[in-house]
Amino acid sequence: MKISEITSACNYFEQNFLSCTSCNQQSTWVCKDKGESREYRIENVRDIRLCKVKIDDGVIKDTTQNKCDFLMLCCEADKKYAIFVELKGDNFAHACKQIFNTIKLLKEHINSLEYQYCARIVLSKAPKILASSTKQKGGLPDIRDSNYVELIKKLSKNTAVSFDFSAETLIEKKVNFSSKI
């Protein structure tokens, strides 16, 4: 079913992937793998409808595909966001590749003209990452990494670039996911 056949990506995932999609106006949303400490959290202070979609071993079951862990959808009529979430150990470049590939795999169902794409990466081993040679001073991603460059180019095709990463926990207390680049 193409996105044009239904009203939004939220409806598409809710109707076609019911077992791995949850949509409502709850106050706190958490994306977390069982038995892991790292998490992505949204504090829904505006009480808007959000959808949490399990991508890895949910929407995309193929173990040979690079894909992110979760997709959070903000489906308000005025501002729509598709937040691709990857919970990772310390391989930042691979996390970027997983998000980029998920965007490619789901693009026919999440219209980039309708939704602003956002990327969120939560690393569990950030101290190692921050000290590695693939990082710049201040813990910022190495802009020369091809996976990071591809992801930023893809995000830049939308109305704004929205990218963020953190160690262990990333909490958003707003739902107008401001640009971090």
MARLOLO-65994 format. One record per residue (C-alpha): residue in three letters; residue number from 0; x, y, z. Coordinates in steps of 0.5 Angstrom, whole numbers. Example, Ala and Ser with C-alpha at 12.3 -4.5 7.8 and 13.67 -1.06 7.14 Angstrom:
<site code="ALA" pos="0" u="25" v="-9" w="16"/>
<site code="SER" pos="1" u="27" v="-2" w="14"/>
This chain:
<site code="MET" pos="0" u="0" v="0" w="0"/>
<site code="LYS" pos="1" u="3" v="7" w="-2"/>
<site code="ILE" pos="2" u="3" v="13" w="2"/>
<site code="SER" pos="3" u="-2" v="16" w="-3"/>
<site code="GLU" pos="4" u="-7" v="11" w="-1"/>
<site code="ILE" pos="5" u="-8" v="13" w="6"/>
<site code="THR" pos="6" u="-7" v="20" w="10"/>
<site code="SER" pos="7" u="-1" v="19" w="13"/>
<site code="ALA" pos="8" u="5" v="15" w="15"/>
<site code="CYS" pos="9" u="2" v="14" w="22"/>
<site code="ASN" pos="10" u="-4" v="11" w="20"/>
<site code="TYR" pos="11" u="0" v="7" w="15"/>
<site code="PHE" pos="12" u="4" v="4" w="20"/>
<site code="GLU" pos="13" u="-1" v="3" w="25"/>
<site code="GLN" pos="14" u="-6" v="-1" w="20"/>
<site code="ASN" pos="15" u="0" v="-5" w="17"/>
<site code="PHE" pos="16" u="4" v="-6" w="23"/>
<site code="LEU" pos="17" u="0" v="-7" w="29"/>
<site code="SER" pos="18" u="4" v="-11" w="33"/>
<site code="CYS" pos="19" u="10" v="-7" w="33"/>
<site code="THR" pos="20" u="6" v="0" w="33"/>
<site code="SER" pos="21" u="4" v="4" w="39"/>
<site code="CYS" pos="22" u="0" v="11" w="37"/>
<site code="ASN" pos="23" u="-3" v="15" w="43"/>
<site code="GLN" pos="24" u="-2" v="22" w="47"/>
<site code="GLN" pos="25" u="2" v="19" w="53"/>
<site code="SER" pos="26" u="6" v="23" w="57"/>
<site code="THR" pos="27" u="13" v="20" w="56"/>
<site code="TRP" pos="28" u="15" v="15" w="50"/>
<site code="VAL" pos="29" u="21" v="11" w="51"/>
<site code="CYS" pos="30" u="25" v="7" w="46"/>
<site code="LYS" pos="31" u="30" v="2" w="49"/>
<site code="ASP" pos="32" u="32" v="-5" w="48"/>
<site code="LYS" pos="33" u="31" v="-11" w="53"/>
<site code="GLY" pos="34" u="36" v="-11" w="58"/>
<site code="GLU" pos="35" u="40" v="-5" w="56"/>
<site code="SER" pos="36" u="41" v="1" w="59"/>
<site code="ARG" pos="37" u="41" v="6" w="53"/>
<site code="GLU" pos="38" u="35" v="10" w="52"/>
<site code="TYR" pos="39" u="32" v="15" w="47"/>
<site code="ARG" pos="40" u="26" v="19" w="51"/>
<site code="ILE" pos="41" u="21" v="24" w="49"/>
<site code="GLU" pos="42" u="17" v="28" w="54"/>
<site code="ASN" pos="43" u="11" v="29" w="51"/>
<site code="VAL" pos="44" u="9" v="36" w="54"/>
<site code="ARG" pos="45" u="4" v="38" w="49"/>
<site code="ASP" pos="46" u="0" v="32" w="49"/>
<site code="ILE" pos="47" u="0" v="31" w="42"/>
<site code="ARG" pos="48" u="-1" v="24" w="38"/>
<site code="LEU" pos="49" u="6" v="20" w="37"/>
<site code="CYS" pos="50" u="7" v="13" w="34"/>
<site code="LYS" pos="51" u="13" v="9" w="36"/>
<site code="VAL" pos="52" u="15" v="4" w="31"/>
<site code="LYS" pos="53" u="19" v="-2" w="32"/>
<site code="ILE" pos="54" u="23" v="-3" w="26"/>
<site code="ASP" pos="55" u="29" v="-8" w="28"/>
<site code="ASP" pos="56" u="25" v="-15" w="28"/>
<site code="GLY" pos="57" u="19" v="-11" w="27"/>
<site code="VAL" pos="58" u="17" v="-8" w="21"/>
<site code="ILE" pos="59" u="24" v="-10" w="18"/>
<site code="LYS" pos="60" u="25" v="-17" w="20"/>
<site code="ASP" pos="61" u="31" v="-19" w="15"/>
<site code="THR" pos="62" u="37" v="-20" w="19"/>
<site code="THR" pos="63" u="41" v="-18" w="13"/>
<site code="GLN" pos="64" u="39" v="-11" w="12"/>
<site code="ASN" pos="65" u="42" v="-5" w="16"/>
<site code="LYS" pos="66" u="36" v="-2" w="20"/>
<site code="CYS" pos="67" u="35" v="3" w="26"/>
<site code="ASP" pos="68" u="32" v="0" w="32"/>
<site code="PHE" pos="69" u="26" v="5" w="32"/>
<site code="LEU" pos="70" u="22" v="10" w="29"/>
<site code="MET" pos="71" u="18" v="15" w="32"/>
<site code="LEU" pos="72" u="13" v="19" w="29"/>
<site code="CYS" pos="73" u="10" v="26" w="30"/>
<site code="CYS" pos="74" u="3" v="26" w="26"/>
<site code="GLU" pos="75" u="0" v="33" w="28"/>
<site code="ALA" pos="76" u="-3" v="37" w="22"/>
<site code="ASP" pos="77" u="2" v="43" w="22"/>
<site code="LYS" pos="78" u="9" v="39" w="24"/>
<site code="LYS" pos="79" u="10" v="32" w="22"/>
<site code="TYR" pos="80" u="17" v="29" w="24"/>
<site code="ALA" pos="81" u="20" v="22" w="23"/>
<site code="ILE" pos="82" u="25" v="21" w="28"/>
<site code="PHE" pos="83" u="30" v="15" w="26"/>
<site code="VAL" pos="84" u="33" v="12" w="33"/>
<site code="GLU" pos="85" u="39" v="8" w="33"/>
<site code="LEU" pos="86" u="41" v="5" w="40"/>
<site code="LYS" pos="87" u="48" v="3" w="39"/>
<site code="GLY" pos="88" u="55" v="1" w="43"/>
<site code="ASP" pos="89" u="60" v="5" w="40"/>
<site code="ASN" pos="90" u="60" v="4" w="33"/>
<site code="PHE" pos="91" u="58" v="11" w="31"/>
<site code="ALA" pos="92" u="59" v="10" w="23"/>
<site code="HIS" pos="93" u="55" v="4" w="23"/>
<site code="ALA" pos="94" u="49" v="7" w="27"/>
<site code="CYS" pos="95" u="49" v="13" w="21"/>
<site code="LYS" pos="96" u="49" v="7" w="16"/>
<site code="GLN" pos="97" u="43" v="4" w="19"/>
<site code="ILE" pos="98" u="39" v="10" w="20"/>
<site code="PHE" pos="99" u="41" v="12" w="13"/>
<site code="ASN" pos="100" u="39" v="5" w="10"/>
<site code="THR" pos="101" u="32" v="5" w="14"/>
<site code="ILE" pos="102" u="30" v="12" w="11"/>
<site code="LYS" pos="103" u="32" v="9" w="4"/>
<site code="LEU" pos="104" u="28" v="3" w="5"/>
<site code="LEU" pos="105" u="22" v="7" w="8"/>
<site code="LYS" pos="106" u="22" v="13" w="4"/>
<site code="GLU" pos="107" u="15" v="11" w="0"/>
<site code="HIS" pos="108" u="11" v="10" w="6"/>
<site code="ILE" pos="109" u="14" v="17" w="10"/>
<site code="ASN" pos="110" u="14" v="22" w="5"/>
<site code="SER" pos="111" u="20" v="27" w="6"/>
<site code="LEU" pos="112" u="15" v="33" w="3"/>
<site code="GLU" pos="113" u="10" v="32" w="9"/>
<site code="TYR" pos="114" u="15" v="29" w="14"/>
<site code="GLN" pos="115" u="21" v="32" w="17"/>
<site code="TYR" pos="116" u="27" v="27" w="18"/>
<site code="CYS" pos="117" u="31" v="27" w="24"/>
<site code="ALA" pos="118" u="36" v="22" w="27"/>
<site code="ARG" pos="119" u="38" v="20" w="34"/>
<site code="ILE" pos="120" u="43" v="16" w="36"/>
<site code="VAL" pos="121" u="44" v="14" w="43"/>
<site code="LEU" pos="122" u="51" v="10" w="44"/>
<site code="SER" pos="123" u="53" v="6" w="50"/>
<site code="LYS" pos="124" u="60" v="7" w="50"/>
<site code="ALA" pos="125" u="61" v="14" w="49"/>
<site code="PRO" pos="126" u="67" v="15" w="53"/>
<site code="LYS" pos="127" u="71" v="10" w="48"/>
<site code="ILE" pos="128" u="68" v="14" w="42"/>
<site code="LEU" pos="129" u="70" v="21" w="45"/>
<site code="ALA" pos="130" u="77" v="18" w="45"/>
<site code="SER" pos="131" u="78" v="15" w="39"/>
<site code="SER" pos="132" u="81" v="18" w="33"/>
<site code="THR" pos="133" u="75" v="18" w="29"/>
<site code="LYS" pos="134" u="72" v="23" w="33"/>
<site code="GLN" pos="135" u="74" v="31" w="33"/>
<site code="LYS" pos="136" u="75" v="35" w="39"/>
<site code="GLY" pos="137" u="69" v="36" w="43"/>
<site code="GLY" pos="138" u="66" v="29" w="42"/>
<site code="LEU" pos="139" u="63" v="31" w="35"/>
<site code="PRO" pos="140" u="62" v="26" w="29"/>
<site code="ASP" pos="141" u="68" v="26" w="24"/>
<site code="ILE" pos="142" u="65" v="30" w="18"/>
<site code="ARG" pos="143" u="70" v="26" w="14"/>
<site code="ASP" pos="144" u="66" v="19" w="15"/>
<site code="SER" pos="145" u="62" v="17" w="9"/>
<site code="ASN" pos="146" u="56" v="14" w="13"/>
<site code="TYR" pos="147" u="56" v="21" w="17"/>
<site code="VAL" pos="148" u="56" v="25" w="10"/>
<site code="GLU" pos="149" u="51" v="21" w="7"/>
<site code="LEU" pos="150" u="46" v="21" w="13"/>
<site code="ILE" pos="151" u="47" v="29" w="13"/>
<site code="LYS" pos="152" u="46" v="30" w="6"/>
<site code="LYS" pos="153" u="39" v="25" w="6"/>
<site code="LEU" pos="154" u="37" v="29" w="12"/>
<site code="SER" pos="155" u="39" v="36" w="9"/>
<site code="LYS" pos="156" u="34" v="34" w="3"/>
<site code="ASN" pos="157" u="28" v="36" w="8"/>
<site code="THR" pos="158" u="26" v="43" w="10"/>
<site code="ALA" pos="159" u="31" v="43" w="16"/>
<site code="VAL" pos="160" u="37" v="38" w="19"/>
<site code="SER" pos="161" u="35" v="35" w="25"/>
<site code="PHE" pos="162" u="41" v="30" w="28"/>
<site code="ASP" pos="163" u="43" v="29" w="35"/>
<site code="PHE" pos="164" u="47" v="24" w="39"/>
<site code="SER" pos="165" u="48" v="22" w="46"/>
<site code="ALA" pos="166" u="51" v="17" w="51"/>
<site code="GLU" pos="167" u="47" v="13" w="55"/>
<site code="THR" pos="168" u="40" v="17" w="55"/>
<site code="LEU" pos="169" u="38" v="22" w="50"/>
<site code="ILE" pos="170" u="31" v="26" w="53"/>
<site code="GLU" pos="171" u="27" v="31" w="49"/>
<site code="LYS" pos="172" u="23" v="35" w="52"/>
<site code="LYS" pos="173" u="20" v="39" w="46"/>
<site code="VAL" pos="174" u="17" v="36" w="40"/>
<site code="ASN" pos="175" u="19" v="41" w="35"/>
<site code="PHE" pos="176" u="26" v="37" w="34"/>
<site code="SER" pos="177" u="30" v="43" w="33"/>
<site code="SER" pos="178" u="36" v="43" w="29"/>
<site code="LYS" pos="179" u="43" v="41" w="32"/>
<site code="ILE" pos="180" u="47" v="42" w="26"/>
